[in-house]
């Protein structure tokens, strides 16, 4: 169920992008049975946006859909992540196909889960969290693009999400200036927390912890029973502030999900 919500999370992000921007930047979404492939052609090396999801869902391998998605991605000449959920029905078969196609396990994401009980930590001092409405001028998209290390035009990939049905988007202000952003995607009684980014000057000020707290409260008020979020696995050479914040917010590690990629490269956030 979480993987299904994740696919809807990403497909709705791309559905919100204005058509003229999608055409200009080579944004494509294509479905092959249960497999969903998305790319941003203008960002061919940004694997966090170029994704094949559902690779191990029922019928993905047996029906040939994963191979079709891999062929399609290869024709687009982008680097891609193919996450494989360990407990998914066709996980072993999917990994066999990926290995045969020259993919290898890459940097993994840890999936976290919690129920909707109230956060057991106070709101960080000096941080104001503001929810955004449709048409807001607050720089949600630009904070996301900058925080993710994307070019300035990539702000348009996220700018239209505030006010969109199913989405709750926020900025965190420090000294009255927006310094961080985050989103909540509500799908029935499940909520995915994502698009969390902080500008360099405000890092270490508690912005993301404040945004986690607000989203947990709002998800509970919306009737959500299950909340999930993900971040990169902990490795010695990379910072783990996001990982630490998520645990402090009451989430528990659910499973580590490897991202298969080709070619294999050392991950740098």
Protein Blocks (a to p, Z undefined) as FASTA:
>chain_A
ZZmmmmmmmmmmmmmpcfklmmmnopacddehjbccdddfklmmlmklmccehklgghkl
mnommmmmmmmmmmnopacdddddfkbmklmmmmmmmmmnopacddddddddddfbdcfb
dcdehiacddddehiabfkklmmmmmnopafklmmmmmmmgopahiacddddeehiafbd
cddddehjaccdehiacdfklgonlmmmmmmmmmmmmmmmnopabdcdddddddfkbcck
lmmmmmmnopacfbdcdddddddddddZZ
